[in-house]
Amino acid sequence: MPASRLSIKQSLLLSVLLFLLIDLIVFRSGLYAKFLTMSSMQGFAQHISNSVIAGKFNPENSILIMGDSRINEGFSHQQANLTSKKLGIEFFNAGIGGSTLRTWCYLLEQWDPNQDRFKAIVITLPSYRNAPPADAGLNSRVLDADFLAPNISTKAYLDFIFHQEGVKNKIMITSPIFVSASQYSKDFMDLILHPRNRIETYKWKKATGLNFSDAYKGNPDNMVGLSYDRRANIMKYPERFNADQKKAIQNLVIKSSTTSDELLSSSKEYSQYWLSRIINRYSHSKTKIILLRMPSTPVPAINQDANFDMLVDDKHFKNENLYIIPENAFLSLEDPKYFWDPNHLNADGRAALSNQISNTLVEYISK
């Protein structure tokens, strides 16, 4: 009987050790991450991160653009480079859908450990003002762990846990430190079902790097016919809009009109902390930090940004290499003809913004 018990204990120990060994070799080493699907936000973020880390950037002319799906969808570095390369400037779009200011801060620490890989880093923002619609609890956002766990060091991830608000949330994001496989459960099932597709995707990602979207010209749809009378609180929709499109616009109106002072205060604290952390990290570097306000809505009357306090200006941040692009630089693109949904530029908007960013930033980079 004792021998049998010992055998069971040995088997359990062996199973645990084998599991940890597989976790170390397959997942923690980064091997599995190379085969992640691009269809998930996590897989997309992993590809961008791997491409930036492996990229050969010239610190004398490389400009890294960071942001969420707005810049990923609304900016083509291929088109921007048609004119900027002639002037010795090359853009790279590292926008990641679903990412946040906090994730950009940690990713930059991983991508540019010595603050010397880029001529400039552009941080794109939906607004320079403490204006609605503001998102609640961004410092307690568990989803950020999906972007960060596979892409940053253990030390940085511990710092991320430290800044996570809420005990329950801290516990939820802790598991990747001990078992890397836990963050890939859904993706692994998809790999089992479609192994051949994954191998082809891996080859394609390896070959294209950050240029994977060069053939993408943008969404062809537009929102022409959309308008909003703020005084009468009347929204006019194009006849072609379906129920889901109307609901998305209406939700934007509701968020903009019901955002509380408490929520705005929390959002302001969040934005200023993480922006300051990025900017201060480059205070002794030659790398320029450029803040850029994205075209963020097809109907500016909804947000009424100008009625709210400025969040981004020289008073809040101190860095000789910090440049803030004027707030109104790209506001002419906040028009229904340049958008295909409430937040994202369409093909025409993508082309226009790419050209405008190229022309505008070359001037700032040359200073």
C-alpha positions in Angstrom: 0.0 0.0 0.0 2.7 2.6 0.8 4.5 1.7 -2.4 1.3 2.4 -4.3 0.9 5.8 -2.6 4.5 6.7 -3.4 3.9 5.8 -7.0 0.8 8.1 -7.2 2.8 11.0 -5.6 5.7 10.4 -8.1 3.2 10.4 -11.0 1.7 13.6 -9.9 5.1 15.2 -9.4 6.2 14.0 -12.8 3.0 15.3 -14.4 3.5 18.8 -12.8 7.2 18.9 -13.9 6.3 17.8 -17.4 3.5 20.5 -17.6 5.9 23.2 -16.4 8.6 22.0 -18.8 6.1 22.2 -21.7 5.0 25.6 -20.5 8.6 26.8 -20.4 9.7 25.4 -23.8 6.5 26.1 -25.8 4.8 29.1 -24.2 7.2 31.0 -22.0 9.9 30.9 -24.6 7.7 32.8 -27.0 7.7 29.9 -29.5 3.9 29.5 -29.4 3.3 33.3 -29.7 4.8 33.2 -33.2 1.8 31.0 -34.3 -1.0 33.1 -32.8 -3.8 33.9 -35.1 -4.0 37.5 -36.3 -7.8 37.5 -36.0 -7.7 38.0 -32.2 -6.6 41.3 -30.5 -4.0 39.3 -28.6 -2.6 37.7 -31.7 -2.5 41.0 -33.5 -0.8 42.7 -30.6 1.8 39.9 -30.4 2.6 40.3 -34.1 3.0 44.0 -33.9 5.2 43.6 -30.8 7.4 40.9 -32.4 7.8 42.9 -35.5 8.8 46.1 -33.6 11.3 44.1 -31.5 12.8 42.4 -34.6 12.7 45.5 -36.7 15.8 47.3 -37.9 15.1 51.0 -37.3 17.3 53.9 -38.1 17.3 56.2 -35.1 18.1 59.1 -37.5 14.9 58.8 -39.5 12.4 56.2 -38.1 9.1 57.4 -36.7 7.0 55.0 -34.7 3.3 55.7 -34.6 1.4 54.3 -31.6 -2.3 54.2 -30.8 -5.4 52.0 -30.9 -7.7 50.9 -33.8 -8.2 54.5 -34.8 -4.6 54.9 -36.1 -4.4 51.3 -37.2 -7.4 51.7 -39.4 -6.8 55.4 -40.3 -3.1 55.6 -41.2 -1.1 53.9 -43.9 2.6 54.2 -43.4 3.1 52.9 -46.9 1.3 55.9 -48.3 2.8 58.4 -45.9 6.3 57.2 -46.8 5.7 58.0 -50.5 6.5 61.6 -49.7 8.4 61.4 -46.4 11.1 59.0 -47.6 12.2 61.5 -50.1 12.9 63.8 -47.2 14.7 61.2 -45.2 11.8 60.2 -42.9 10.2 56.8 -42.6 7.0 56.0 -40.7 6.0 52.7 -39.0 2.4 52.1 -37.9 2.3 50.2 -34.6 -1.3 50.9 -33.8 -3.1 48.0 -31.9 -6.8 47.7 -31.8 -8.2 47.6 -28.3 -5.0 48.8 -26.7 -4.7 51.7 -24.2 -2.4 54.4 -23.1 -1.2 52.2 -20.2 -0.4 49.3 -22.6 1.6 51.7 -24.9 3.7 52.7 -21.9 4.7 49.2 -21.0 5.2 48.1 -24.6 7.5 51.0 -25.3 9.6 50.0 -22.3 10.0 46.6 -24.0 10.4 47.9 -27.5 12.8 50.7 -26.8 14.7 49.8 -23.6 17.5 52.4 -24.1 15.3 55.1 -25.6 17.4 55.2 -28.7 15.8 53.2 -31.5 13.6 55.9 -33.0 13.9 59.5 -34.3 10.5 60.2 -32.8 7.6 58.3 -31.3 4.1 59.6 -32.0 1.3 59.0 -29.4 -2.1 59.4 -31.0 -5.0 60.4 -28.8 -8.8 60.7 -29.4 -8.9 64.1 -27.7 -6.6 66.6 -26.0 -9.4 67.5 -23.6 -10.9 65.9 -20.5 -14.1 65.4 -22.5 -16.6 62.6 -22.8 -17.1 59.9 -23.8 -14.7 58.9 -21.0 -14.1 55.2 -20.2 -14.5 54.1 -16.6 -11.9 52.2 -14.7 -9.1 52.0 -17.2 -6.6 51.2 -14.4 -8.7 48.2 -13.5 -9.1 47.0 -17.1 -8.3 43.3 -17.1 -8.1 43.1 -20.9 -4.8 44.9 -20.8 -3.2 41.7 -19.5 -3.9 40.0 -22.8 -1.7 42.6 -24.6 1.0 42.7 -22.0 1.6 39.2 -20.5 3.2 37.8 -23.7 5.1 40.9 -24.6 6.8 42.4 -21.5 9.3 41.3 -18.9 8.2 39.7 -15.6 9.5 42.8 -13.8 7.3 45.1 -15.9 4.3 42.8 -15.5 4.7 42.9 -11.8 4.6 46.7 -12.0 1.5 46.4 -14.1 -0.2 44.2 -11.4 0.9 46.8 -8.8 -0.9 49.5 -10.7 -4.0 47.4 -11.4 -7.0 48.6 -9.3 -9.1 46.1 -7.3 -7.9 43.0 -5.5 -10.1 40.7 -7.6 -8.6 42.2 -10.8 -5.1 41.8 -9.5 -5.7 38.1 -8.8 -7.3 37.7 -12.3 -4.2 39.0 -14.1 -1.6 37.2 -11.9 -1.8 33.7 -13.4 0.4 34.4 -16.5 3.4 34.9 -14.3 3.3 31.3 -13.1 1.7 29.6 -16.1 2.1 31.2 -19.5 -0.1 28.7 -21.2 -3.2 30.1 -19.4 -3.2 33.1 -21.6 -3.5 31.1 -24.8 -6.3 28.6 -24.0 -8.8 29.9 -26.6 -6.2 30.4 -29.3 -4.7 26.9 -28.7 -8.1 25.3 -29.4 -8.2 27.2 -32.7 -4.7 25.9 -33.6 -5.8 22.3 -33.0 -8.7 22.8 -35.4 -6.8 24.7 -38.1 -3.1 23.8 -37.9 -2.4 24.3 -41.7 -3.9 27.8 -41.6 -1.6 28.7 -38.7 1.5 27.5 -40.5 0.6 29.7 -43.5 -0.2 32.6 -41.3 3.2 32.2 -39.5 5.0 32.3 -42.9 3.1 35.4 -44.0 3.7 37.3 -40.7 7.4 36.5 -40.8 7.6 37.7 -44.4 5.6 40.9 -44.0 6.4 42.2 -40.5 4.9 45.7 -39.9 4.1 45.9 -43.6 1.3 43.3 -43.4 -1.4 45.9 -44.1 0.3 47.5 -47.2 -2.4 46.1 -49.5 -5.2 47.4 -47.3 -6.7 50.6 -48.6 -9.3 51.1 -46.0 -13.1 50.5 -45.5 -15.0 51.9 -48.6 -18.2 52.8 -46.6 -19.1 56.3 -45.5 -21.6 58.0 -43.2 -22.7 60.7 -45.5 -26.2 61.9 -44.5 -25.5 61.7 -40.8 -26.1 64.8 -38.8 -26.9 65.9 -35.3 -28.8 68.9 -33.9 -27.5 69.2 -30.4 -30.1 71.9 -29.3 -33.0 69.8 -30.4 -31.3 66.6 -29.6 -32.2 65.2 -33.0 -30.0 62.8 -34.9 -30.6 62.3 -38.7 -29.5 59.0 -40.1 -28.9 58.0 -43.8 -31.7 55.8 -45.0 -29.2 53.0 -45.7 -28.3 52.7 -42.0 -29.4 49.5 -40.2 -30.5 49.2 -36.6 -27.0 48.3 -35.3 -25.4 51.4 -37.0 -28.0 53.6 -35.5 -27.6 52.1 -32.1 -23.8 52.6 -32.2 -24.3 56.3 -32.9 -27.0 56.7 -30.3 -24.7 55.1 -27.7 -22.1 57.7 -28.4 -24.6 60.4 -27.9 -25.7 58.9 -24.6 -22.2 58.5 -23.3 -21.3 62.0 -24.2 -24.3 63.5 -22.5 -24.3 61.4 -19.3 -20.6 61.3 -18.4 -20.2 62.3 -14.7 -17.7 64.7 -13.2 -16.3 61.8 -11.2 -15.7 59.8 -14.3 -14.0 62.7 -16.0 -11.8 63.2 -13.0 -10.8 59.6 -13.0 -10.1 59.7 -16.7 -8.0 62.8 -16.4 -5.9 61.3 -13.6 -5.3 58.1 -15.7 -4.4 60.0 -18.8 -2.0 62.4 -17.2 -0.2 59.7 -15.2 0.5 57.3 -18.1 1.3 60.1 -20.6 3.7 61.6 -18.0 5.4 58.3 -17.5 6.0 57.9 -21.3 7.2 61.5 -21.7 9.4 61.6 -18.6 11.1 58.3 -19.6 12.4 60.1 -22.8 13.4 63.4 -21.0 17.1 62.6 -21.4 16.9 61.0 -24.8 17.3 62.5 -28.3 14.1 60.8 -29.3 11.2 63.3 -29.8 7.8 62.5 -28.3 5.0 63.9 -30.4 1.4 64.0 -29.3 -1.2 64.0 -32.1 -5.0 64.4 -31.8 -6.8 62.0 -34.1 -10.0 62.7 -36.0 -12.3 60.9 -33.7 -15.9 61.4 -34.7 -17.9 61.9 -37.8 -20.1 64.4 -36.0 -18.2 66.9 -33.8 -21.4 68.3 -32.4 -21.8 65.1 -30.4 -18.6 65.5 -28.4 -18.4 69.3 -28.1 -14.7 69.0 -27.1 -14.1 72.7 -27.0 -16.3 73.1 -24.0 -14.0 71.0 -21.8 -10.7 71.7 -20.0 -7.5 71.0 -21.9 -5.8 67.8 -20.8 -2.7 68.0 -23.1 -0.6 71.1 -23.2 2.9 72.3 -22.2 1.8 73.1 -18.7 1.3 69.5 -17.8 4.4 67.9 -19.3 8.0 68.9 -19.2 10.4 67.6 -21.9 12.4 69.7 -24.3 11.8 67.0 -27.0 8.1 67.0 -26.5 6.0 68.4 -29.4 2.2 68.7 -29.4 0.6 69.0 -32.8 -2.0 71.7 -32.7 -5.4 70.4 -31.7 -7.2 71.5 -34.9 -4.5 70.1 -37.3 -6.7 67.3 -38.5 -10.2 68.3 -37.5 -11.2 68.9 -41.1 -11.5 65.1 -41.4 -14.2 65.0 -38.7 -16.8 64.6 -41.4 -19.3 61.8 -42.2 -17.7 61.4 -45.6 -14.4 60.3 -44.0 -15.8 57.8 -41.6 -17.3 54.3 -41.9 -18.4 53.9 -38.3 -18.6 56.2 -35.2 -14.8 55.9 -34.5 -12.9 54.9 -37.6 -11.8 56.7 -40.8 -12.8 55.1 -44.1 -10.6 54.6 -47.2 -10.8 58.3 -48.1 -10.1 59.4 -44.6 -7.2 57.0 -44.3 -5.6 58.3 -47.5 -6.2 62.0 -46.4 -4.9 61.5 -42.9 -1.8 59.6 -44.1 -0.8 62.4 -46.4 -1.6 65.1 -43.8 0.4 63.3 -41.0 3.3 62.9 -43.3 3.4 66.5 -44.3 2.8 67.8 -40.8 5.2 65.6 -38.9 8.1 66.1 -41.3 8.1 69.7 -40.3 8.2 68.9 -36.6 10.9 66.2 -37.1 13.1 68.7 -38.8 13.1 71.1 -35.8 
